[in-house]
Amino acid sequence: MLTIEARAKINLTLDILGQRPDGYHEVEMLMQSVGLSDTITLKKAETEGVFLTCSLPGLPVDEKNLAYRAARLFLDQYQLKEGVEIALEKRIPMAAGLAGGSADAAAVLRGMALLFSTNTELEELCRMGAMLGSDIPFCICGGTMLATGRGEKLTEVTDLPECWVVLAKPPADVSTAWVYQKYDEQPAEKRPDTEKMLQALEKNDLYSVSRLLCNVLESVTIRKYPEIQMYKER
């Protein structure tokens, strides 16, 4: 049995550069893992298959759950005729842009490699993760990263200085698919300055980092949920 923390992420910046032929959006974003996490406990099962339980009532525990799909993918990729029991303790709010589902899937992939002693390299785990979701490779690696492509191409950058982060989740659930669709209809006017943010990180300048925070998708969510703007002003 082993236990792994599945850490949430925030975006220091998020810019959309256009749409791709594959239907995804070309993005450029600086992503940061934070201390808030779900807890994943894995152990080998006595029978073949994936057996997922969750502390949050109503959350799917079948193929609709990314953690389940990550375990199933790993077993299939390595042709393992074994089973795994996964207990998921949820703390990361859902539909909040914190990559809770992706973090869970990433933790499962890392945990499966350890549990089944496959010696899977990080690059291979990220490749599998990208098959399930664009944020999963980042959640596997963690830290502070520049993400490009559809979010799966990662470049290490200077770490964010240690600091406190306030996370405020209003009583609204925002679908990723919905927010990207609405953004296409009315793109943001204010865009992040990724280069300046990278320079601020290099200088360990937390004040400048805080002033350069920018996510173009906020323009969509604030139009529908004005309480987000109120939170920001407070």
C-alpha positions in Angstrom: 0.0 0.0 0.0 1.2 3.5 -0.7 -0.2 7.1 -0.3 0.5 10.0 -2.6 -0.6 13.6 -2.4 -2.3 15.0 -5.5 -1.5 18.7 -5.5 -3.7 21.3 -7.0 -2.4 23.9 -9.5 -3.0 27.6 -10.2 -2.2 29.6 -13.3 0.1 32.6 -12.8 -0.6 33.4 -16.5 -2.9 31.9 -19.1 -2.9 33.1 -22.7 -4.7 31.6 -25.7 -2.8 31.9 -28.9 -5.4 30.4 -31.2 -7.3 27.3 -32.2 -5.5 24.1 -33.4 -6.6 21.8 -36.2 -7.2 19.1 -33.6 -9.9 21.1 -31.9 -7.8 22.1 -28.9 -6.5 25.7 -28.2 -2.9 26.7 -28.5 -2.0 28.0 -25.1 0.9 29.6 -23.3 0.7 29.6 -19.5 2.8 29.6 -16.4 1.5 27.0 -14.0 2.3 26.5 -10.3 1.5 23.6 -8.0 0.2 24.6 -4.5 -0.1 23.0 -1.1 -3.8 22.1 -1.4 -4.1 18.5 -2.3 -6.2 15.4 -2.5 -4.9 12.1 -1.0 -4.6 9.0 -3.1 -4.1 5.6 -1.5 -3.3 2.6 -3.7 -2.9 -1.1 -3.0 -2.9 -4.2 -5.2 -6.3 -5.9 -5.5 -6.9 -9.6 -5.2 -8.8 -9.6 -8.5 -8.1 -8.0 -11.9 -9.5 -4.5 -12.5 -9.7 -1.0 -11.0 -11.7 -0.5 -7.8 -12.1 3.2 -6.9 -13.7 4.7 -3.8 -14.1 8.4 -3.0 -14.8 10.4 0.1 -17.0 12.8 -1.9 -20.5 11.5 -2.4 -21.8 11.6 -5.9 -18.4 11.8 -7.6 -18.2 9.1 -10.3 -16.0 6.1 -9.5 -16.0 4.5 -12.9 -14.7 5.4 -16.4 -16.0 9.0 -15.9 -13.4 9.6 -13.3 -9.9 10.5 -14.5 -8.2 8.6 -11.6 -10.0 5.5 -12.7 -9.1 6.0 -16.3 -5.5 6.6 -15.4 -5.2 3.3 -13.6 -7.0 1.4 -16.4 -4.6 3.0 -19.0 -1.6 2.0 -16.9 -2.7 -1.6 -16.6 -3.4 -1.8 -20.3 -0.2 -0.1 -21.4 1.9 -2.7 -19.4 -0.5 -5.5 -20.1 -0.8 -6.2 -16.3 -3.3 -8.9 -15.5 -3.7 -7.6 -12.0 -5.9 -5.2 -10.1 -5.7 -2.1 -8.0 -7.7 -0.6 -5.2 -7.7 3.2 -5.1 -9.1 5.3 -2.2 -9.5 9.0 -3.1 -9.9 11.6 -0.4 -11.1 14.8 -2.0 -10.1 18.3 -0.8 -9.6 20.2 -4.1 -12.9 21.9 -5.1 -14.3 20.7 -8.4 -14.8 22.9 -11.5 -12.6 25.5 -9.9 -9.7 25.6 -12.4 -7.4 23.9 -9.9 -6.9 20.7 -11.9 -8.3 18.4 -9.2 -9.2 15.6 -11.6 -5.9 15.9 -13.4 -4.0 16.0 -10.2 -5.7 12.7 -9.1 -4.9 11.1 -12.4 -1.3 12.2 -12.2 -0.9 10.8 -8.7 -2.4 7.5 -9.8 0.0 7.2 -12.7 3.0 7.9 -10.4 1.6 5.6 -7.8 1.0 2.7 -10.2 4.6 2.9 -11.4 5.8 2.5 -7.8 3.2 -0.1 -6.8 3.9 -2.4 -9.8 7.6 -1.7 -9.9 7.6 -0.9 -13.7 10.5 1.6 -13.5 8.5 4.0 -15.7 10.4 7.1 -16.5 8.9 10.6 -16.0 8.7 11.2 -19.7 6.7 8.1 -20.3 4.3 8.9 -17.4 3.8 12.3 -19.0 3.1 10.8 -22.4 0.4 8.6 -20.8 -1.0 11.5 -18.9 -1.3 13.6 -22.1 -3.5 10.9 -23.5 -6.1 11.6 -20.8 -5.8 15.4 -20.3 -3.7 18.4 -21.1 -3.0 19.4 -17.4 -1.9 15.9 -16.3 1.7 16.1 -17.5 2.2 19.2 -15.4 0.5 17.6 -12.4 2.9 14.7 -12.7 6.0 17.0 -12.7 4.7 19.9 -10.4 6.6 23.0 -9.4 6.7 26.1 -11.7 6.4 25.4 -15.4 5.8 27.1 -18.7 3.2 25.1 -20.6 2.7 25.4 -24.3 1.0 23.5 -27.1 -2.3 22.4 -25.6 -0.7 22.5 -22.2 1.3 19.3 -22.4 4.7 20.7 -23.6 6.5 21.7 -20.4 9.6 23.8 -19.7 11.1 24.3 -16.3 11.4 27.9 -15.1 12.5 29.7 -12.0 10.4 28.6 -9.0 7.8 30.9 -7.6 9.2 32.4 -4.3 7.6 30.7 -1.3 4.4 32.5 -0.3 0.9 32.2 0.8 -1.9 31.9 -1.8 -5.5 32.6 -1.0 -7.9 30.4 -2.9 -11.6 31.6 -3.0 -14.2 29.3 -4.6 -17.6 31.0 -5.1 -20.7 28.8 -5.3 -20.4 28.4 -9.1 -19.0 25.5 -11.2 -17.3 26.5 -14.4 -16.9 23.9 -17.2 -13.6 24.1 -19.1 -15.3 23.3 -22.4 -17.9 26.1 -21.8 -15.3 28.7 -20.8 -13.2 28.1 -23.9 -16.3 28.2 -26.2 -17.4 31.5 -24.7 -13.8 32.9 -25.0 -13.8 32.1 -28.7 -17.0 34.2 -29.1 -15.5 37.2 -27.3 -11.7 37.1 -26.7 -10.1 39.0 -23.8 -8.7 42.5 -24.3 -6.1 42.2 -21.6 -3.4 39.6 -22.1 -0.6 38.3 -19.9 3.0 39.4 -20.4 4.7 36.1 -20.1 8.2 37.4 -20.7 7.9 40.0 -17.8 6.5 37.3 -15.6 9.5 35.1 -16.3 11.8 38.0 -15.5 10.0 38.6 -12.2 10.4 34.9 -11.3 14.1 35.1 -12.1 14.5 38.1 -9.9 12.6 36.4 -7.0 10.3 39.5 -7.2 7.0 38.4 -5.6 5.5 41.9 -5.8 5.9 42.0 -9.5 4.7 38.5 -9.9 1.5 39.4 -8.1 0.9 42.5 -10.3 1.5 40.4 -13.5 -1.0 37.7 -12.7 -3.3 37.4 -15.7 -5.7 34.7 -17.0 -7.6 35.5 -20.2 -10.4 33.1 -19.3 -11.3 35.3 -16.4 -13.0 37.7 -18.8 -15.5 34.9 -19.6 -16.2 33.7 -16.1 -16.5 37.2 -14.6 -19.2 38.2 -17.2 -21.3 35.3 -16.0 -20.3 35.3 -12.3 -19.6 38.9 -11.2 -19.0 37.7 -7.6 -15.5 36.7 -8.9 -14.7 40.3 -9.5 -16.0 41.1 -6.0 -13.7 38.5 -4.6 -10.7 40.0 -6.5 -11.4 43.5 -5.3 -11.6 42.4 -1.7 
